[in-house]
């Protein structure tokens, strides 16, 4: 996540999803995986949803709140200060590339502490789960989640939802990057599902659910897919 993205159509989708899930009254923690702003592309400019009638009825209150952010200084703090997700906790420490002066491990440990009371954590990196072409020591690694970070949250008793940018691969090939979760000893009891938000670019949200949370979360998401959101979200077949 970058501050310049705040309020774009991606935020409308992901915050809409989290607001829906929050109705089951589990505390949601958001780790923005905040990275410094970049200016080499037009990301963050997908804001036409604000006046597009095809989004009417999805979550009009949320859309009005995001519109006010677009008309001011865009930032994750602006999103937090709107109290868009009831009872939510947030971690907004900037995630930098690895260096002698920045420890990603320390950053992650602090996130676990700050979000300690959350029952569901949402992880919002620029790109998603780290890919084979990017090493943990790469200057671009701060754009990704490490598998161990997902496992640590789950081991702490939390359900995990994370963002993943859809690649141009065939869907069946792309989805194979999540197969490791079915083989991980800590995640062996997890209920794994997902949804895609198909506006702007395709954004996938992978849900790694504690068994005690699964039925309520899945019911909440299914209800969302029967609402006006159904024109923008679809169930993701992870083959599990």
Secondary structure as the mmCIF struct_conf table of DSSP 4:
data_model
#
loop_
_struct_conf.conf_type_id
_struct_conf.id
_struct_conf.beg_label_comp_id
_struct_conf.beg_label_asym_id
_struct_conf.beg_label_seq_id
_struct_conf.end_label_comp_id
_struct_conf.end_label_asym_id
_struct_conf.end_label_seq_id
HELX_RH_3T_P HELX_RH_3T_P1 UNK A 3 UNK A 5
TURN_TY1_P TURN_TY1_P1 UNK A 6 UNK A 7
BEND BEND1 UNK A 8 UNK A 8
HELX_RH_AL_P HELX_RH_AL_P1 UNK A 9 UNK A 21
HELX_RH_3T_P HELX_RH_3T_P2 UNK A 22 UNK A 24
HELX_LH_PP_P HELX_LH_PP_P1 UNK A 26 UNK A 27
STRN STRN1 UNK A 28 UNK A 31
BEND BEND2 UNK A 40 UNK A 41
TURN_TY1_P TURN_TY1_P2 UNK A 43 UNK A 44
HELX_RH_3T_P HELX_RH_3T_P3 UNK A 48 UNK A 51
HELX_RH_3T_P HELX_RH_3T_P4 UNK A 53 UNK A 55
TURN_TY1_P TURN_TY1_P3 UNK A 56 UNK A 58
HELX_RH_AL_P HELX_RH_AL_P2 UNK A 60 UNK A 70
TURN_TY1_P TURN_TY1_P4 UNK A 71 UNK A 71
BEND BEND3 UNK A 72 UNK A 72
HELX_RH_AL_P HELX_RH_AL_P3 UNK A 76 UNK A 81
TURN_TY1_P TURN_TY1_P5 UNK A 82 UNK A 83
BEND BEND4 UNK A 85 UNK A 85
TURN_TY1_P TURN_TY1_P6 UNK A 86 UNK A 87
STRN STRN2 UNK A 89 UNK A 91
HELX_LH_PP_P HELX_LH_PP_P2 UNK A 96 UNK A 98
STRN STRN3 UNK A 99 UNK A 99
TURN_TY1_P TURN_TY1_P7 UNK A 100 UNK A 101
STRN STRN4 UNK A 102 UNK A 102
HELX_RH_AL_P HELX_RH_AL_P4 UNK A 104 UNK A 114
TURN_TY1_P TURN_TY1_P8 UNK A 115 UNK A 117
BEND BEND5 UNK A 119 UNK A 119
STRN STRN5 UNK A 120 UNK A 123
BEND BEND6 UNK A 126 UNK A 127
STRN STRN6 UNK A 128 UNK A 129
TURN_TY1_P TURN_TY1_P9 UNK A 132 UNK A 133
BEND BEND7 UNK A 134 UNK A 134
TURN_TY1_P TURN_TY1_P10 UNK A 136 UNK A 137
BEND BEND8 UNK A 138 UNK A 138
TURN_TY1_P TURN_TY1_P11 UNK A 139 UNK A 140
HELX_RH_3T_P HELX_RH_3T_P5 UNK A 141 UNK A 143
STRN STRN7 UNK A 144 UNK A 145
HELX_RH_AL_P HELX_RH_AL_P5 UNK A 147 UNK A 155
TURN_TY1_P TURN_TY1_P12 UNK A 156 UNK A 157
STRN STRN8 UNK A 159 UNK A 165
BEND BEND9 UNK A 168 UNK A 169
HELX_RH_AL_P HELX_RH_AL_P6 UNK A 171 UNK A 174
HELX_RH_3T_P HELX_RH_3T_P6 UNK A 175 UNK A 178
TURN_TY1_P TURN_TY1_P13 UNK A 179 UNK A 179
HELX_RH_AL_P HELX_RH_AL_P7 UNK A 180 UNK A 183
BEND BEND10 UNK A 185 UNK A 187
TURN_TY1_P TURN_TY1_P14 UNK A 188 UNK A 189
STRN STRN9 UNK A 191 UNK A 197
BEND BEND11 UNK A 199 UNK A 201
STRN STRN10 UNK A 203 UNK A 209
HELX_RH_AL_P HELX_RH_AL_P8 UNK A 211 UNK A 224
TURN_TY1_P TURN_TY1_P15 UNK A 225 UNK A 226
BEND BEND12 UNK A 227 UNK A 227
HELX_RH_3T_P HELX_RH_3T_P7 UNK A 228 UNK A 231
TURN_TY1_P TURN_TY1_P16 UNK A 232 UNK A 232
STRN STRN11 UNK A 233 UNK A 235
#
